[in-house]
Amino acid sequence: MDFSRIPLLTLLTKKMGWLQQRQVVLSQNVANGDTPGYQAKDLKPFDFQRELAGIHDRLAPRRTSTMHLASGGAAGGSGGSGGRAEAKAAEKYESTPQGNSVVLEEEMLKVADTQMDHTMTANLYRKQIGLLKLALGERR
């Protein structure tokens, strides 16, 4: 079975890739915590709602009979940068006398948040695979 043809699994894979890239950027920030002149970086936020709205038409149920109920509204979302993974300098208000803008406490909070998001996304992926197996009649 080709999972790349399932839009929701593709979206979850994209989110996990973004989270992996963010961990790399955050680890570079932590590693350069004492480097003079280093500016902390972060990725543009991944807007899951916007990405989901982009695939809504492929996910929407189709009405093949007049006896079927009509589907609800479209998945909405606010604007955002989508899944582009570009590192950008974080806007910081404090820096060391050497010009370093890395605040280790903030970076470690971001690392923990990213780890929790990765765990949640991996669990969602695992649940979707389980639902597919159930639909196909497979048992563990």
N, CA, C and O atoms as a GROMACS GRO file, in nm:
protein
  560
    1MET      N    1   0.084  -0.118   0.000
    1MET     CA    2   0.000   0.000   0.000
    1MET      C    3   0.089   0.124   0.000
    1MET      O    4   0.185   0.133   0.076
    2ASP      N    5   0.056   0.218  -0.085
    2ASP     CA    6   0.134   0.341  -0.098
    2ASP      C    7   0.074   0.448  -0.006
    2ASP      O    8  -0.027   0.509  -0.039
    3PHE      N    9   0.140   0.471   0.110
    3PHE     CA   10   0.089   0.567   0.207
    3PHE      C   11   0.104   0.711   0.160
    3PHE      O   12   0.039   0.800   0.213
    4SER      N   13   0.190   0.735   0.061
    4SER     CA   14   0.209   0.872   0.013
    4SER      C   15   0.087   0.923  -0.064
    4SER      O   16   0.077   1.042  -0.093
    5ARG      N   17  -0.005   0.834  -0.096
    5ARG     CA   18  -0.127   0.875  -0.166
    5ARG      C   19  -0.240   0.907  -0.070
    5ARG      O   20  -0.348   0.948  -0.112
    6ILE      N   21  -0.216   0.891   0.059
    6ILE     CA   22  -0.316   0.923   0.160
    6ILE      C   23  -0.284   1.062   0.215
    6ILE      O   24  -0.183   1.079   0.283
    7PRO      N   25  -0.367   1.161   0.185
    7PRO     CA   26  -0.334   1.300   0.218
    7PRO      C   27  -0.304   1.326   0.366
    7PRO      O   28  -0.210   1.399   0.397
    8LEU      N   29  -0.382   1.267   0.456
    8LEU     CA   30  -0.360   1.293   0.597
    8LEU      C   31  -0.225   1.236   0.644
    8LEU      O   32  -0.155   1.299   0.722
    9LEU      N   33  -0.190   1.118   0.596
    9LEU     CA   34  -0.059   1.061   0.633
    9LEU      C   35   0.055   1.143   0.574
    9LEU      O   36   0.159   1.158   0.637
   10THR      N   37   0.035   1.196   0.453
   10THR     CA   38   0.136   1.282   0.392
   10THR      C   39   0.154   1.408   0.476
   10THR      O   40   0.267   1.454   0.496
   11LEU      N   41   0.044   1.464   0.524
   11LEU     CA   42   0.050   1.584   0.606
   11LEU      C   43   0.120   1.557   0.739
   11LEU      O   44   0.200   1.639   0.785
   12LEU      N   45   0.090   1.444   0.801
   12LEU     CA   46   0.157   1.409   0.926
   12LEU      C   47   0.306   1.387   0.904
   12LEU      O   48   0.388   1.424   0.988
   13THR      N   49   0.342   1.326   0.792
   13THR     CA   50   0.484   1.307   0.759
   13THR      C   51   0.554   1.441   0.741
   13THR      O   52   0.667   1.460   0.786
   14LYS      N   53   0.487   1.533   0.675
   14LYS     CA   54   0.541   1.667   0.654
   14LYS      C   55   0.563   1.738   0.787
   14LYS      O   56   0.665   1.803   0.807
   15LYS      N   57   0.467   1.725   0.878
   15LYS     CA   58   0.479   1.786   1.011
   15LYS      C   59   0.596   1.726   1.087
   15LYS      O   60   0.672   1.798   1.152
   16MET      N   61   0.612   1.593   1.079
   16MET     CA   62   0.724   1.529   1.149
   16MET      C   63   0.858   1.573   1.091
   16MET      O   64   0.955   1.589   1.165
   17GLY      N   65   0.865   1.592   0.960
   17GLY     CA   66   0.988   1.643   0.898
   17GLY      C   67   1.020   1.784   0.945
   17GLY      O   68   1.136   1.816   0.971
   18TRP      N   69   0.916   1.868   0.956
   18TRP     CA   70   0.936   2.004   1.006
   18TRP      C   71   0.986   2.001   1.149
   18TRP      O   72   1.077   2.076   1.185
   19LEU      N   73   0.928   1.915   1.232
   19LEU     CA   74   0.970   1.904   1.372
   19LEU      C   75   1.115   1.857   1.382
   19LEU      O   76   1.189   1.904   1.468
   20GLN      N   77   1.155   1.765   1.295
   20GLN     CA   78   1.293   1.718   1.295
   20GLN      C   79   1.388   1.831   1.258
   20GLN      O   80   1.493   1.848   1.320
   21GLN      N   81   1.352   1.909   1.157
   21GLN     CA   82   1.437   2.022   1.118
   21GLN      C   83   1.444   2.126   1.228
   21GLN      O   84   1.549   2.188   1.249
   22ARG      N   85   1.334   2.146   1.300
   22ARG     CA   86   1.335   2.244   1.410
   22ARG      C   87   1.428   2.197   1.521
   22ARG      O   88   1.499   2.278   1.580
   23GLN      N   89   1.428   2.067   1.551
   23GLN     CA   90   1.519   2.017   1.654
   23GLN      C   91   1.664   2.044   1.616
   23GLN      O   92   1.745   2.076   1.703
   24VAL      N   93   1.697   2.031   1.489
   24VAL     CA   94   1.833   2.057   1.443
   24VAL      C   95   1.868   2.204   1.466
   24VAL      O   96   1.976   2.235   1.516
   25VAL      N   97   1.778   2.293   1.429
   25VAL     CA   98   1.803   2.437   1.446
   25VAL      C   99   1.816   2.472   1.594
   25VAL      O  100   1.906   2.547   1.632
   26LEU      N  101   1.728   2.418   1.677
   26LEU     CA  102   1.734   2.446   1.820
   26LEU      C  103   1.861   2.390   1.883
   26LEU      O  104   1.919   2.453   1.972
   27SER      N  105   1.904   2.273   1.839
   27SER     CA  106   2.027   2.216   1.894
   27SER      C  107   2.149   2.300   1.854
   27SER      O  108   2.245   2.311   1.930
   28GLN      N  109   2.144   2.359   1.734
   28GLN     CA  110   2.252   2.450   1.694
   28GLN      C  111   2.252   2.574   1.782
   28GLN      O  112   2.359   2.625   1.818
   29ASN      N  113   2.135   2.623   1.817
   29ASN     CA  114   2.128   2.738   1.907
   29ASN      C  115   2.190   2.706   2.042
   29ASN      O  116   2.268   2.785   2.095
   30VAL      N  117   2.156   2.590   2.098
   30VAL     CA  118   2.210   2.550   2.227
   30VAL      C  119   2.362   2.531   2.218
   30VAL      O  120   2.436   2.573   2.307
   31ALA      N  121   2.408   2.468   2.109
   31ALA     CA  122   2.552   2.444   2.091
   31ALA      C  123   2.630   2.575   2.079
   31ALA      O  124   2.747   2.582   2.117
   32ASN      N  125   2.566   2.678   2.026
   32ASN     CA  126   2.633   2.807   2.009
   32ASN      C  127   2.594   2.907   2.117
   32ASN      O  128   2.602   3.028   2.096
   33GLY      N  129   2.553   2.857   2.232
   33GLY     CA  130   2.511   2.943   2.342
   33GLY      C  131   2.619   3.036   2.392
   33GLY      O  132   2.587   3.140   2.450
   34ASP      N  133   2.744   3.002   2.374
   34ASP     CA  134   2.855   3.087   2.419
   34ASP      C  135   2.931   3.151   2.304
   34ASP      O  136   3.032   3.218   2.329
   35THR      N  137   2.887   3.135   2.182
   35THR     CA  138   2.957   3.190   2.066
   35THR      C  139   2.929   3.339   2.054
   35THR      O  140   2.813   3.379   2.041
   36PRO      N  141   3.032   3.421   2.058
   36PRO     CA  142   3.010   3.566   2.045
   36PRO      C  143   2.944   3.603   1.912
   36PRO      O  144   2.986   3.555   1.807
   37GLY      N  145   2.842   3.687   1.919
   37GLY     CA  146   2.776   3.735   1.799
   37GLY      C  147   2.674   3.641   1.738
   37GLY      O  148   2.610   3.676   1.639
   38TYR      N  149   2.656   3.522   1.795
   38TYR     CA  150   2.561   3.426   1.737
   38TYR      C  151   2.418   3.471   1.767
   38TYR      O  152   2.386   3.508   1.880
   39GLN      N  153   2.334   3.469   1.666
   39GLN     CA  154   2.194   3.504   1.681
   39GLN      C  155   2.110   3.376   1.676
   39GLN      O  156   2.122   3.296   1.584
   40ALA      N  157   2.025   3.359   1.777
   40ALA     CA  158   1.938   3.241   1.784
   40ALA      C  159   1.847   3.238   1.662
   40ALA      O  160   1.801   3.342   1.615
   41LYS      N  161   1.821   3.117   1.612
   41LYS     CA  162   1.736   3.098   1.494
   41LYS      C  163   1.619   3.007   1.530
   41LYS      O  164   1.622   2.934   1.629
   42ASP      N  165   1.516   3.014   1.448
   42ASP     CA  166   1.402   2.923   1.460
   42ASP      C  167   1.338   2.910   1.323
   42ASP      O  168   1.365   2.991   1.234
   43LEU      N  169   1.253   2.811   1.305
   43LEU     CA  170   1.183   2.793   1.178
   43LEU      C  171   1.052   2.869   1.181
   43LEU      O  172   0.997   2.900   1.287
   44LYS      N  173   1.003   2.898   1.062
   44LYS     CA  174   0.869   2.956   1.052
   44LYS      C  175   0.771   2.852   1.103
   44LYS      O  176   0.789   2.733   1.079
   45PRO      N  177   0.667   2.896   1.174
   45PRO     CA  178   0.572   2.798   1.230
   45PRO      C  179   0.504   2.714   1.122
   45PRO      O  180   0.475   2.763   1.013
   46PHE      N  181   0.480   2.589   1.155
   46PHE     CA  182   0.406   2.498   1.067
   46PHE      C  183   0.258   2.518   1.097
   46PHE      O  184   0.213   2.489   1.208
   47ASP      N  185   0.182   2.567   1.002
   47ASP     CA  186   0.040   2.593   1.020
   47ASP      C  187  -0.040   2.472   0.974
   47ASP      O  188  -0.074   2.461   0.857
   48PHE      N  189  -0.069   2.383   1.068
   48PHE     CA  190  -0.137   2.258   1.036
   48PHE      C  191  -0.276   2.284   0.978
   48PHE      O  192  -0.318   2.214   0.886
   49GLN      N  193  -0.347   2.383   1.031
   49GLN     CA  194  -0.481   2.414   0.981
   49GLN      C  195  -0.477   2.458   0.835
   49GLN      O  196  -0.562   2.418   0.755
   50ARG      N  197  -0.379   2.539   0.801
   50ARG     CA  198  -0.368   2.585   0.662
   50ARG      C  199  -0.334   2.469   0.569
   50ARG      O  200  -0.390   2.457   0.460
   51GLU      N  201  -0.242   2.385   0.612
   51GLU     CA  202  -0.204   2.269   0.531
   51GLU      C  203  -0.323   2.174   0.516
   51GLU      O  204  -0.344   2.117   0.409
   52LEU      N  205  -0.400   2.157   0.623
   52LEU     CA  206  -0.516   2.069   0.617
   52LEU      C  207  -0.622   2.126   0.524
   52LEU      O  208  -0.687   2.052   0.450
   53ALA      N  209  -0.639   2.259   0.526
   53ALA     CA  210  -0.735   2.322   0.435
   53ALA      C  211  -0.693   2.300   0.290
   53ALA      O  212  -0.778   2.291   0.202
   54GLY      N  213  -0.563   2.291   0.264
   54GLY     CA  214  -0.514   2.269   0.128
   54GLY      C  215  -0.548   2.132   0.074
   54GLY      O  216  -0.555   2.113  -0.048
   55ILE      N  217  -0.570   2.036   0.163
   55ILE     CA  218  -0.604   1.901   0.116
   55ILE      C  219  -0.750   1.867   0.146
   55ILE      O  220  -0.792   1.753   0.127
   56HIS      N  221  -0.827   1.964   0.192
   56HIS     CA  222  -0.966   1.938   0.233
   56HIS      C  223  -1.049   1.877   0.121
   56HIS      O  224  -1.126   1.784   0.145
   57ASP      N  225  -1.035   1.927  -0.001
   57ASP     CA  226  -1.116   1.874  -0.111
   57ASP      C  227  -1.091   1.726  -0.135
   57ASP      O  228  -1.182   1.652  -0.172
   58ARG      N  229  -0.966   1.683  -0.114
   58ARG     CA  230  -0.937   1.541  -0.134
   58ARG      C  231  -0.986   1.457  -0.016
   58ARG      O  232  -1.007   1.337  -0.031
   59LEU      N  233  -1.004   1.520   0.102
   59LEU     CA  234  -1.049   1.447   0.219
   59LEU      C  235  -1.201   1.449   0.236
   59LEU      O  236  -1.256   1.365   0.307
   60ALA      N  237  -1.267   1.544   0.172
   60ALA     CA  238  -1.411   1.561   0.191
   60ALA      C  239  -1.487   1.439   0.140
   60ALA      O  240  -1.455   1.385   0.034
   61PRO      N  241  -1.587   1.396   0.216
   61PRO     CA  242  -1.668   1.284   0.169
   61PRO      C  243  -1.749   1.323   0.045
   61PRO      O  244  -1.789   1.439   0.030
   62ARG      N  245  -1.771   1.228  -0.041
   62ARG     CA  246  -1.847   1.251  -0.164
   62ARG      C  247  -1.989   1.199  -0.146
   62ARG      O  248  -2.009   1.092  -0.089
   63ARG      N  249  -2.084   1.272  -0.194
   63ARG     CA  250  -2.224   1.233  -0.188
   63ARG      C  251  -2.257   1.156  -0.315
   63ARG      O  252  -2.270   1.216  -0.422
   64THR      N  253  -2.272   1.026  -0.304
   64THR     CA  254  -2.296   0.943  -0.421
   64THR      C  255  -2.441   0.901  -0.434
   64THR      O  256  -2.479   0.836  -0.532
   65SER      N  257  -2.524   0.938  -0.334
   65SER     CA  258  -2.665   0.904  -0.337
   65SER      C  259  -2.744   1.018  -0.273
   65SER      O  260  -2.691   1.090  -0.187
   66THR      N  261  -2.867   1.036  -0.314
   66THR     CA  262  -2.950   1.140  -0.254
   66THR      C  263  -2.986   1.106  -0.110
   66THR      O  264  -3.031   1.192  -0.035
   67MET      N  265  -2.966   0.981  -0.070
   67MET     CA  266  -2.993   0.939   0.067
   67MET      C  267  -2.879   0.977   0.162
   67MET      O  268  -2.897   0.974   0.284
   68HIS      N  269  -2.765   1.012   0.109
   68HIS     CA  270  -2.650   1.050   0.192
   68HIS      C  271  -2.668   1.190   0.245
   68HIS      O  272  -2.729   1.275   0.179
   69LEU      N  273  -2.615   1.215   0.363
   69LEU     CA  274  -2.617   1.350   0.418
   69LEU      C  275  -2.512   1.435   0.349
   69LEU      O  276  -2.408   1.384   0.307
   70ALA      N  277  -2.540   1.564   0.336
   70ALA     CA  278  -2.441   1.655   0.277
   70ALA      C  279  -2.327   1.676   0.375
   70ALA      O  280  -2.348   1.674   0.496
   71SER      N  281  -2.206   1.695   0.324
   71SER     CA  282  -2.090   1.715   0.411
   71SER      C  283  -2.094   1.855   0.469
   71SER      O  284  -2.161   1.943   0.416
   72GLY      N  285  -2.020   1.875   0.579
   72GLY     CA  286  -2.014   2.003   0.649
   72GLY      C  287  -1.925   2.101   0.577
   72GLY      O  288  -1.893   2.084   0.460
   73GLY      N  289  -1.884   2.206   0.650
   73GLY     CA  290  -1.803   2.314   0.594
   73GLY      C  291  -1.660   2.274   0.573
   73GLY      O  292  -1.618   2.164   0.610
   74ALA      N  293  -1.585   2.363   0.513
   74ALA     CA  294  -1.444   2.339   0.483
   74ALA      C  295  -1.360   2.358   0.608
   74ALA      O  296  -1.397   2.433   0.699
   75ALA      N  297  -1.250   2.291   0.611
   75ALA     CA  298  -1.155   2.310   0.721
   75ALA      C  299  -1.093   2.447   0.706
   75ALA      O  300  -1.035   2.480   0.602
   76GLY      N  301  -1.106   2.525   0.809
   76GLY     CA  302  -1.054   2.662   0.801
   76GLY      C  303  -0.915   2.671   0.858
   76GLY      O  304  -0.860   2.573   0.907
   77GLY      N  305  -0.862   2.788   0.851
   77GLY     CA  306  -0.730   2.808   0.908
   77GLY      C  307  -0.689   2.950   0.891
   77GLY      O  308  -0.732   3.019   0.798
   78SER      N  309  -0.607   2.993   0.980
   78SER     CA  310  -0.557   3.128   0.968
   78SER      C  311  -0.436   3.130   0.878
   78SER      O  312  -0.382   3.025   0.843
   79GLY      N  313  -0.396   3.244   0.841
   79GLY     CA  314  -0.278   3.255   0.755
   79GLY      C  315  -0.155   3.206   0.826
   79GLY      O  316  -0.155   3.189   0.948
   80GLY      N  317  -0.053   3.184   0.753
   80GLY     CA  318   0.070   3.136   0.812
   80GLY      C  319   0.168   3.104   0.703
   80GLY      O  320   0.142   3.130   0.586
   81SER      N  321   0.279   3.049   0.742
   81SER     CA  322   0.383   3.024   0.645
   81SER      C  323   0.379   2.884   0.588
   81SER      O  324   0.458   2.852   0.499
   82GLY      N  325   0.289   2.798   0.638
   82GLY     CA  326   0.283   2.662   0.587
   82GLY      C  327   0.400   2.581   0.637
   82GLY      O  328   0.452   2.606   0.745
   83GLY      N  329   0.440   2.483   0.558
   83GLY     CA  330   0.542   2.390   0.601
   83GLY      C  331   0.683   2.427   0.559
   83GLY      O  332   0.773   2.345   0.574
   84ARG      N  333   0.705   2.546   0.509
   84ARG     CA  334   0.839   2.582   0.466
   84ARG      C  335   0.931   2.584   0.587
   84ARG      O  336   0.898   2.642   0.690
   85ALA      N  337   1.043   2.522   0.572
   85ALA     CA  338   1.136   2.508   0.683
   85ALA      C  339   1.257   2.597   0.658
   85ALA      O  340   1.364   2.550   0.622
   86GLU      N  341   1.238   2.724   0.679
   86GLU     CA  342   1.349   2.817   0.663
   86GLU      C  343   1.389   2.868   0.800
   86GLU      O  344   1.305   2.912   0.878
   87ALA      N  345   1.517   2.860   0.829
   87ALA     CA  346   1.564   2.914   0.956
   87ALA      C  347   1.571   3.064   0.945
   87ALA      O  348   1.618   3.120   0.845
   88LYS      N  349   1.523   3.130   1.049
   88LYS     CA  350   1.529   3.275   1.051
   88LYS      C  351   1.578   3.317   1.189
   88LYS      O  352   1.563   3.243   1.286
   89ALA      N  353   1.635   3.434   1.196
   89ALA     CA  354   1.683   3.484   1.324
   89ALA      C  355   1.563   3.514   1.413
   89ALA      O  356   1.469   3.580   1.371
   90ALA      N  357   1.568   3.464   1.535
   90ALA     CA  358   1.459   3.489   1.628
   90ALA      C  359   1.468   3.633   1.678
   90ALA      O  360   1.577   3.687   1.695
   91GLU      N  361   1.352   3.692   1.701
   91GLU     CA  362   1.350   3.828   1.752
   91GLU      C  363   1.370   3.822   1.902
   91GLU      O  364   1.282   3.777   1.975
   92LYS      N  365   1.484   3.868   1.948
   92LYS     CA  366   1.518   3.863   2.090
   92LYS      C  367   1.534   4.005   2.141
   92LYS      O  368   1.575   4.096   2.069
   93TYR      N  369   1.502   4.021   2.268
   93TYR     CA  370   1.514   4.152   2.330
   93TYR      C  371   1.636   4.162   2.419
   93TYR      O  372   1.672   4.270   2.466
   94GLU      N  373   1.699   4.050   2.442
   94GLU     CA  374   1.817   4.054   2.526
   94GLU      C  375   1.931   3.982   2.457
   94GLU      O  376   1.910   3.889   2.379
   95SER      N  377   2.050   4.026   2.486
   95SER     CA  378   2.168   3.959   2.434
   95SER      C  379   2.282   3.982   2.532
   95SER      O  380   2.278   4.072   2.616
   96THR      N  381   2.382   3.899   2.519
   96THR     CA  382   2.498   3.912   2.606
   96THR      C  383   2.584   4.028   2.559
   96THR      O  384   2.563   4.079   2.449
   97PRO      N  385   2.679   4.070   2.638
   97PRO     CA  386   2.768   4.178   2.593
   97PRO      C  387   2.846   4.142   2.465
   97PRO      O  388   2.888   4.232   2.392
   98GLN      N  389   2.864   4.013   2.438
   98GLN     CA  390   2.931   3.971   2.316
   98GLN      C  391   2.836   3.966   2.196
   98GLN      O  392   2.878   3.934   2.086
   99GLY      N  393   2.708   3.997   2.216
   99GLY     CA  394   2.612   3.999   2.106
   99GLY      C  395   2.541   3.867   2.082
   99GLY      O  396   2.475   3.851   1.979
  100ASN      N  397   2.551   3.772   2.174
  100ASN     CA  398   2.486   3.643   2.160
  100ASN      C  399   2.342   3.654   2.209
  100ASN      O  400   2.319   3.702   2.320
  101SER      N  401   2.245   3.611   2.128
  101SER     CA  402   2.104   3.623   2.167
  101SER      C  403   2.042   3.492   2.215
  101SER      O  404   1.920   3.485   2.230
  102VAL      N  405   2.122   3.390   2.239
  102VAL     CA  406   2.068   3.261   2.282
  102VAL      C  407   2.037   3.266   2.432
  102VAL      O  408   2.124   3.297   2.513
  103VAL      N  409   1.913   3.235   2.466
  103VAL     CA  410   1.872   3.220   2.606
  103VAL      C  411   1.846   3.071   2.624
  103VAL      O  412   1.748   3.018   2.573
  104LEU      N  413   1.935   3.004   2.696
  104LEU     CA  414   1.929   2.857   2.706
  104LEU      C  415   1.797   2.806   2.763
  104LEU      O  416   1.747   2.703   2.719
  105GLU      N  417   1.739   2.878   2.859
  105GLU     CA  418   1.612   2.833   2.916
  105GLU      C  419   1.502   2.832   2.809
  105GLU      O  420   1.425   2.737   2.801
  106GLU      N  421   1.496   2.937   2.728
  106GLU     CA  422   1.396   2.943   2.621
  106GLU      C  423   1.419   2.834   2.517
  106GLU      O  424   1.324   2.772   2.469
  107GLU      N  425   1.544   2.812   2.483
  107GLU     CA  426   1.575   2.709   2.383
  107GLU      C  427   1.538   2.571   2.434
  107GLU      O  428   1.487   2.488   2.358
  108MET      N  429   1.563   2.545   2.561
  108MET     CA  430   1.529   2.413   2.615
  108MET      C  431   1.377   2.393   2.623
  108MET      O  432   1.328   2.282   2.605
  109LEU      N  433   1.302   2.501   2.650
  109LEU     CA  434   1.157   2.492   2.647
  109LEU      C  435   1.108   2.462   2.505
  109LEU      O  436   1.015   2.383   2.488
  110LYS      N  437   1.168   2.524   2.406
  110LYS     CA  438   1.132   2.498   2.267
  110LYS      C  439   1.165   2.353   2.228
  110LYS      O  440   1.088   2.289   2.157
  111VAL      N  441   1.278   2.304   2.274
  111VAL     CA  442   1.317   2.165   2.246
  111VAL      C  443   1.216   2.069   2.306
  111VAL      O  444   1.174   1.973   2.240
  112ALA      N  445   1.176   2.094   2.432
  112ALA     CA  446   1.077   2.006   2.497
  112ALA      C  447   0.943   2.013   2.426
  112ALA      O  448   0.877   1.910   2.408
  113ASP      N  449   0.900   2.133   2.386
  113ASP     CA  450   0.774   2.150   2.314
  113ASP      C  451   0.777   2.076   2.180
  113ASP      O  452   0.680   2.012   2.141
  114THR      N  453   0.889   2.086   2.111
  114THR     CA  454   0.904   2.019   1.982
  114THR      C  455   0.901   1.868   2.000
  114THR      O  456   0.843   1.796   1.918
  115GLN      N  457   0.963   1.818   2.107
  115GLN     CA  458   0.962   1.674   2.135
  115GLN      C  459   0.820   1.625   2.163
  115GLN      O  460   0.780   1.518   2.116
  116MET      N  461   0.743   1.703   2.240
  116MET     CA  462   0.604   1.664   2.268
  116MET      C  463   0.520   1.665   2.141
  116MET      O  464   0.437   1.576   2.121
  117ASP      N  465   0.540   1.765   2.055
  117ASP     CA  466   0.468   1.770   1.928
  117ASP      C  467   0.503   1.651   1.840
  117ASP      O  468   0.416   1.594   1.774
  118HIS      N  469   0.631   1.612   1.840
  118HIS     CA  470   0.674   1.498   1.760
  118HIS      C  471   0.608   1.369   1.810
  118HIS      O  472   0.562   1.288   1.731
  119THR      N  473   0.605   1.352   1.941
  119THR     CA  474   0.542   1.234   2.000
  119THR      C  475   0.394   1.228   1.965
  119THR      O  476   0.342   1.122   1.929
  120MET      N  477   0.324   1.343   1.975
  120MET     CA  478   0.183   1.348   1.942
  120MET      C  479   0.159   1.315   1.795
  120MET      O  480   0.068   1.239   1.761
  121THR      N  481   0.240   1.373   1.707
  121THR     CA  482   0.225   1.349   1.563
  121THR      C  483   0.253   1.203   1.529
  121THR      O  484   0.183   1.144   1.447
  122ALA      N  485   0.354   1.145   1.591
  122ALA     CA  486   0.384   1.003   1.567
  122ALA      C  487   0.269   0.914   1.615
  122ALA      O  488   0.236   0.815   1.550
  123ASN      N  489   0.209   0.950   1.728
  123ASN     CA  490   0.094   0.873   1.777
  123ASN      C  491  -0.025   0.886   1.684
  123ASN      O  492  -0.095   0.787   1.660
  124LEU      N  493  -0.050   1.006   1.630
  124LEU     CA  494  -0.158   1.024   1.533
  124LEU      C  495  -0.133   0.939   1.409
  124LEU      O  496  -0.226   0.877   1.356
  125TYR      N  497  -0.009   0.936   1.363
  125TYR     CA  498   0.027   0.856   1.246
  125TYR      C  499   0.000   0.708   1.274
  125TYR      O  500  -0.059   0.637   1.192
  126ARG      N  501   0.044   0.664   1.392
  126ARG     CA  502   0.026   0.523   1.430
  126ARG      C  503  -0.124   0.488   1.437
  126ARG      O  504  -0.164   0.381   1.394
  127LYS      N  505  -0.205   0.579   1.491
  127LYS     CA  506  -0.349   0.556   1.499
  127LYS      C  507  -0.412   0.548   1.360
  127LYS      O  508  -0.500   0.465   1.336
  128GLN      N  509  -0.367   0.633   1.268
  128GLN     CA  510  -0.421   0.630   1.131
  128GLN      C  511  -0.387   0.497   1.063
  128GLN      O  512  -0.470   0.441   0.992
  129ILE      N  513  -0.265   0.449   1.084
  129ILE     CA  514  -0.226   0.319   1.028
  129ILE      C  515  -0.313   0.209   1.088
  129ILE      O  516  -0.355   0.117   1.018
  130GLY      N  517  -0.338   0.218   1.218
  130GLY     CA  518  -0.424   0.120   1.284
  130GLY      C  519  -0.566   0.121   1.227
  130GLY      O  520  -0.626   0.015   1.209
  131LEU      N  521  -0.618   0.240   1.199
  131LEU     CA  522  -0.751   0.249   1.138
  131LEU      C  523  -0.753   0.189   0.998
  131LEU      O  524  -0.850   0.123   0.960
  132LEU      N  525  -0.648   0.211   0.923
  132LEU     CA  526  -0.638   0.151   0.789
  132LEU      C  527  -0.635  -0.001   0.798
  132LEU      O  528  -0.702  -0.070   0.721
  133LYS      N  529  -0.557  -0.053   0.892
  133LYS     CA  530  -0.551  -0.199   0.911
  133LYS      C  531  -0.687  -0.254   0.950
  133LYS      O  532  -0.728  -0.360   0.903
  134LEU      N  533  -0.757  -0.181   1.037
  134LEU     CA  534  -0.889  -0.223   1.078
  134LEU      C  535  -0.986  -0.224   0.961
  134LEU      O  536  -1.066  -0.316   0.946
  135ALA      N  537  -0.978  -0.120   0.878
  135ALA     CA  538  -1.066  -0.111   0.761
  135ALA      C  539  -1.037  -0.222   0.660
  135ALA      O  540  -1.127  -0.270   0.591
  136LEU      N  541  -0.910  -0.264   0.652
  136LEU     CA  542  -0.873  -0.370   0.560
  136LEU      C  543  -0.897  -0.510   0.618
  136LEU      O  544  -0.879  -0.611   0.550
  137GLY      N  545  -0.937  -0.514   0.745
  137GLY     CA  546  -0.965  -0.642   0.807
  137GLY      C  547  -0.844  -0.712   0.863
  137GLY      O  548  -0.852  -0.830   0.897
  138GLU      N  549  -0.735  -0.644   0.874
  138GLU     CA  550  -0.613  -0.705   0.930
  138GLU      C  551  -0.615  -0.692   1.082
  138GLU      O  552  -0.663  -0.593   1.138
  139ARG      N  553  -0.564  -0.792   1.144
  139ARG     CA  554  -0.547  -0.786   1.289
  139ARG      C  555  -0.398  -0.782   1.317
  139ARG      O  556  -0.321  -0.853   1.253
  140ARG      N  557  -0.359  -0.704   1.409
  140ARG     CA  558  -0.219  -0.685   1.449
  140ARG      C  559  -0.135  -0.792   1.393
  140ARG      O  560  -0.014  -0.793   1.416
   0.00000   0.00000   0.00000
